[in-house]
Amino acid sequence: MAVTLNEATRQTEATESVPVTLVDCDAHPAPAGKEELLQFMPKRWHYLEKAPVGVPYRLDVVNDGARVDARPKDFALGMAGADPELFRRQLLEQAGVDFVVLIYHTSQNIPAPDADAARCSAINEWMAAYWLERYNDHGRYRGSIRLPMHNPSAAVAELDRWADHPAFVQAMAVGSYSPAFGHPAYEPIFRAASERGLPFAIHPANWPIVEPSAVGPWTYFFEWHSQAAPTAYTSHMASMVCNGLFERLPDLKVVFVEGGLSWSHALANHLDRNWARLKAEVPALTLAPSEYLRRQTLFSTQPAEEPPNPDALVQILDRMGGRDRVMFATDYPHFDYDDPRTALPRAMGDDLRRQIMCETARALYGLPRTRAVAA
Amino acid sequence: VTPAAEGVVDACCHPIPVHAGDLNARLPRQYRDQRLPPPLGGVWANPVNDYLPEARQAEGGLPGSDPANLYEQVLVRQDADFAVLVPLARGLLADPQVGVALDRATNEWLAETWLGEHNRQDRYRGSIRVSPRAPIDAVAEIARWADHPGFVQVAVPLESNVTYGDPMFLPVWEAAADRGLPVVVHSDHAGGVHGAPTPLGYPLTYLEAYTQTAFAALAHLASLIAHGTFERLPRLTFVFADGGFDYLQTLIWRVDKDWRSGRAEVPWVDRTPSGYLADHVRFVVHAGDGEGDPEAYAEFIELNGLEPCLLYASNYPHWDHLDAAQLRSMLTPAQRTSILGGNARVLYGLPVMQRGAT
């Protein structure tokens, strides 16, 4: 697994190396044109990629939701994240990130389970061929194995296929699948990830299939963008806890990416209180819900909540036992990119900052303490 | 602070007709044989108990239907001066006109019974039930009862297929604001055509469904703010009565953050979204809310300036009852005054009772 690549990295330490201090858990490379992805997909599904995808809000039209300066000039597609040189320069050089965990840019799932599986498979092949091999001579990119959650046998096969690849460090799915992830139909997938020692990341979906509200569609971009991921993650988290997934798979780690984190403490409090009175319904649970969450769930920072008083966030982190459950992310190349120099409030202090910027992710993904300096 | 000013106000308890069919008799002839979903019906049965055991009635009436019991268990036991009554509806009925008829029947029933014959001490206040998806009827129903001294707010279901900031609802909120009536949002916990209670469909357990019900209020709240509802109706107040103030607070930080980068889309939203809370939003405190540790409980409220926004409620006769003494033990002295009664007194225009005078 990742050991091979890390050993390769260590061998170069003899020449010149620097300590690893900054890990980015969520950045999005894109294919340079549709053909780059379609070459890995059976022809019968190519027509699916013809569907134009748009976000129904006025705001997101601006530069497709990307950082203006991250849009490459050299590609027909012109999609931010598609230029490997620009990606490397902006993230590794300018932002100074040591290791990046990559998540494929397009985020909606396909409703048909066989088509979804074909697309996930193509995404993984593409990521392996381009970003984990061709563009990864520096060895600083790690990948996420994208999974079709409504096709458990295909998802497990995909895990089998990539689990021993040295640069894939986690399984990953978008959060828009329904029902929530505690449903027993998903369990073989989580079991397979857990047995292979792969954390499971959930990333928000994008239009046209997004996480809805429970009481009607989102009207404005900021309503959708602020609520969709955390409220859907609330459902996934409650579902995974209450249906015993964490009880049965005690080694499974689930990373909630790009959904914030402080709401999870309120959720944990509610679940604990309600569980205390409703235990009869969920006899499989041997721990309070918050204990499973503390043991097995993690979060990426971008976009962390920003209370007017930053101490409120640190307090919640302490109360939820969250100091070692939060990992820095930039969300490069998106418009709401977090710069590592300014992303965290000063109230956090140096120890907590080091934990968030590097140590938790380094441990979770098995990254080395040092890396070779670029030749 | 005098003891009188500290009298408890129960901002949300639920009187229930003696028998499930009682309201049918009050419906127009063509709807009398309508099968109404039962109270607290729906997909899940509560595996423990829907109602407080002591709220059960000996003579076979529904829990919460006996005036003597409710008086004893809410006003006397909570040492409350007033109880604000929020009768629940039955979810979104397939035909909105049946829902409108049920609203009218419920309001007439409440006016005759709990705000009439059961209210000799004038310590109950009521809520005008309306169906926001039938806005013309809702406005008419508000006009019908607004001058009745017992009705102090308008009640709508949490369940909706459209978030409450949508312009179709604006006439309803305007009618309430013009009359100085807050709008209370409470889940009917019932079947009907609303669909699943979470973003990702039907959960597998009551524990999940129950826990997330309150959280749906966030989408209504953000929608009301995003559409500029509080800018257009400066007198409007919304009361979210299913609990979850801690969850909503943490997510409003996120709504604030996205508004900062996305406000070009909603130029009429003049304040940071959380800046509307103190003037326009109240949360009813539930038993599942807040930090488990009492010191942390009060600190969260303090740190986030939530003291003016919270209202104590018993939620009687439901199983998830919150005892006033229990909440009191979690609060600072200043928070006790406002949250246990002061905030509700101001919101509903309730007098300070001379305690011990009756």
Chai-1 contact restraints between the chains, C-beta under 6 A:
chainA,res_idxA,chainB,res_idxB,connection_type,confidence,min_distance_angstrom,max_distance_angstrom,comment,restraint_id
A,R58,B,E265,contact,1.0,0.0,6.0,A-B,restraint_1
A,L59,B,G262,contact,1.0,0.0,6.0,A-B,restraint_2
A,L59,B,E265,contact,1.0,0.0,6.0,A-B,restraint_3
A,S178,B,L200,contact,1.0,0.0,6.0,A-B,restraint_4
A,S178,B,G201,contact,1.0,0.0,6.0,A-B,restraint_5
A,P179,B,L200,contact,1.0,0.0,6.0,A-B,restraint_6
A,P179,B,G201,contact,1.0,0.0,6.0,A-B,restraint_7
A,A180,B,L200,contact,1.0,0.0,6.0,A-B,restraint_8
A,E211,B,P199,contact,1.0,0.0,6.0,A-B,restraint_9
A,P212,B,P199,contact,1.0,0.0,6.0,A-B,restraint_10
A,S213,B,A219,contact,1.0,0.0,6.0,A-B,restraint_11
A,A214,B,P197,contact,1.0,0.0,6.0,A-B,restraint_12
A,A214,B,T198,contact,1.0,0.0,6.0,A-B,restraint_13
A,A214,B,P199,contact,1.0,0.0,6.0,A-B,restraint_14
A,A214,B,A216,contact,1.0,0.0,6.0,A-B,restraint_15
A,V215,B,S160,contact,1.0,0.0,6.0,A-B,restraint_16
A,V215,B,T163,contact,1.0,0.0,6.0,A-B,restraint_17
A,V215,B,A216,contact,1.0,0.0,6.0,A-B,restraint_18
A,V215,B,A219,contact,1.0,0.0,6.0,A-B,restraint_19
A,G216,B,N161,contact,1.0,0.0,6.0,A-B,restraint_20
A,G216,B,V162,contact,1.0,0.0,6.0,A-B,restraint_21
A,G216,B,T163,contact,1.0,0.0,6.0,A-B,restraint_22
A,Y220,B,A226,contact,1.0,0.0,6.0,A-B,restraint_23
A,Y220,B,E265,contact,1.0,0.0,6.0,A-B,restraint_24
A,Y220,B,V266,contact,1.0,0.0,6.0,A-B,restraint_25
A,F221,B,G262,contact,1.0,0.0,6.0,A-B,restraint_26
A,F221,B,E265,contact,1.0,0.0,6.0,A-B,restraint_27
A,F222,B,D258,contact,1.0,0.0,6.0,A-B,restraint_28
A,F222,B,W259,contact,1.0,0.0,6.0,A-B,restraint_29
A,F222,B,G262,contact,1.0,0.0,6.0,A-B,restraint_30
A,E223,B,A222,contact,1.0,0.0,6.0,A-B,restraint_31
A,E223,B,A226,contact,1.0,0.0,6.0,A-B,restraint_32
A,H225,B,D258,contact,1.0,0.0,6.0,A-B,restraint_33
A,S226,B,R254,contact,1.0,0.0,6.0,A-B,restraint_34
A,S226,B,V255,contact,1.0,0.0,6.0,A-B,restraint_35
A,S226,B,D258,contact,1.0,0.0,6.0,A-B,restraint_36
A,P230,B,L251,contact,1.0,0.0,6.0,A-B,restraint_37
A,T231,B,P199,contact,1.0,0.0,6.0,A-B,restraint_38
A,A232,B,P199,contact,1.0,0.0,6.0,A-B,restraint_39
A,A232,B,L200,contact,1.0,0.0,6.0,A-B,restraint_40
A,S235,B,T198,contact,1.0,0.0,6.0,A-B,restraint_41
A,S235,B,P199,contact,1.0,0.0,6.0,A-B,restraint_42
A,S235,B,L200,contact,1.0,0.0,6.0,A-B,restraint_43
A,A238,B,E208,contact,1.0,0.0,6.0,A-B,restraint_44
A,A238,B,T211,contact,1.0,0.0,6.0,A-B,restraint_45
A,S239,B,E208,contact,1.0,0.0,6.0,A-B,restraint_46
A,C242,B,T205,contact,1.0,0.0,6.0,A-B,restraint_47
A,C242,B,L207,contact,1.0,0.0,6.0,A-B,restraint_48
A,C242,B,E208,contact,1.0,0.0,6.0,A-B,restraint_49
A,N243,B,L204,contact,1.0,0.0,6.0,A-B,restraint_50
A,G260,B,R254,contact,1.0,0.0,6.0,A-B,restraint_51
A,S262,B,T250,contact,1.0,0.0,6.0,A-B,restraint_52
A,W263,B,Y247,contact,1.0,0.0,6.0,A-B,restraint_53
A,W263,B,T250,contact,1.0,0.0,6.0,A-B,restraint_54
A,W263,B,L251,contact,1.0,0.0,6.0,A-B,restraint_55
A,A266,B,D246,contact,1.0,0.0,6.0,A-B,restraint_56
A,A266,B,Y247,contact,1.0,0.0,6.0,A-B,restraint_57
A,A266,B,T250,contact,1.0,0.0,6.0,A-B,restraint_58
A,H270,B,T211,contact,1.0,0.0,6.0,A-B,restraint_59
A,H270,B,G288,contact,1.0,0.0,6.0,A-B,restraint_60
A,L271,B,T211,contact,1.0,0.0,6.0,A-B,restraint_61
A,R273,B,G288,contact,1.0,0.0,6.0,A-B,restraint_62
A,N274,B,L207,contact,1.0,0.0,6.0,A-B,restraint_63
A,N274,B,T211,contact,1.0,0.0,6.0,A-B,restraint_64
A,N274,B,G288,contact,1.0,0.0,6.0,A-B,restraint_65
A,L278,B,V48,contact,1.0,0.0,6.0,A-B,restraint_66
A,L278,B,L207,contact,1.0,0.0,6.0,A-B,restraint_67
A,A280,B,P47,contact,1.0,0.0,6.0,A-B,restraint_68
A,E281,B,P47,contact,1.0,0.0,6.0,A-B,restraint_69
A,E281,B,T205,contact,1.0,0.0,6.0,A-B,restraint_70
A,E281,B,Y206,contact,1.0,0.0,6.0,A-B,restraint_71
A,E281,B,L207,contact,1.0,0.0,6.0,A-B,restraint_72
A,V282,B,L207,contact,1.0,0.0,6.0,A-B,restraint_73
A,E305,B,W253,contact,1.0,0.0,6.0,A-B,restraint_74
A,E305,B,R254,contact,1.0,0.0,6.0,A-B,restraint_75
A,E306,B,K257,contact,1.0,0.0,6.0,A-B,restraint_76
A,P307,B,W253,contact,1.0,0.0,6.0,A-B,restraint_77
A,A312,B,L303,contact,1.0,0.0,6.0,A-B,restraint_78
